[in-house]
């Protein structure tokens, strides 16, 4: 059951049972391509090919982001993600697996093949080790520079990165709560994580996300010394922040957690 948590109220008995649940991006415009996958060194030609692709992708992303409102950008993100996940992807799986880049570059051809093998459960992700910003460029690039399976492989790596970050931030939040009764550092980490995201990923968050987190940080609330209305706990608060709970971030609601 999803409930609205009042940032002035959470009961001691409820928070006593908490257990931990589920990379930070680099600078938004960074497109450096010097990455290592599984500890292996990529050759210079591979770096050059990928560097050019990412540079061109970054230019397209900048043009797209500047031409769309936040709402439009969020809708565009949903459209692009539907191409590489869910029913839209699997309905065209045979054709997608047969995609080949329009190039004679052996590095690009090999990477596309590796991506197809990976998304079908074989081999390593060719984008393992890339920065979050680089992964985002690939995921949301439907120009044809990257195959559908390359974009899906990048999405897989990005999702793994996000999951690892959530595990880390929740563990830190539990330590913060147990030591101080507060979640202020958790809210701060969540806000910093959000601010590091590319515009197209920020657009998928509630409009009130940043403002509400800033409000809770300023409040510096102690969850151990107050009670909650209904059923709520510090764990509930963390889960709702990470899962972008619609009720918690309802733009028409009061600024409470």
KARAMO-V572655 format. One line per field, one symbol per residue. ss: DSSP state (H for helix, E for strand, - for the rest). psi: psi as a letter, one per 40 degrees, with the letter a starting at -180 (. if undefined). burial: 1 if it has 9 or more other ideal C-beta (glycine too) atoms within 8 Angstrom, else 0. A space follows every 10 residues. Layout:
ss = ???
psi = ???
burial = ???
This chain:
ss = ---------- -HHHH----- ---------- ------E--E ---HHHHHHH HHHHHHHHHH HHHHHHH--H HHHHHHHHHH HH---HHHHH --HHHHH--- -----HHHHH HHHHHHHHH- ---------- -HHHHHHHH- -------HHH HHHHHHHHHH HHHHHHHHHH HHHHHHHHHH -E-HHHHHHH HHHHHH--HH HH------HH HHHHHHHHH- -E-------- ---HHHHHHH HH-------- -------
psi = hhihhheehh idddeeeiii a.ghiaideh fiegihhfei hiiddddddd dddddddddd dddddeeiid dddddddddd dedeiadddd dfdddddehh igiehddddd ddddddddee eiaiheehei idddddddde hfeediiddd dddddddddd dddddddddd ddddddddde eifddddddd dddddeiidd ddeeiidedd dddddddddf ihedeiiiha hiiddddddd ddefhdddfh eeiigi.
burial = 0010111011 1001100100 0000100101 1010101000 0000011011 1011111101 1001100101 0011011101 1111100110 0000011010 1000001110 1101111110 0000111101 1111111111 1000011111 1111111100 1011111011 1111011000 0111111111 1111011111 1110110111 0111111000 1110010100 0111111111 1101101111 0000011
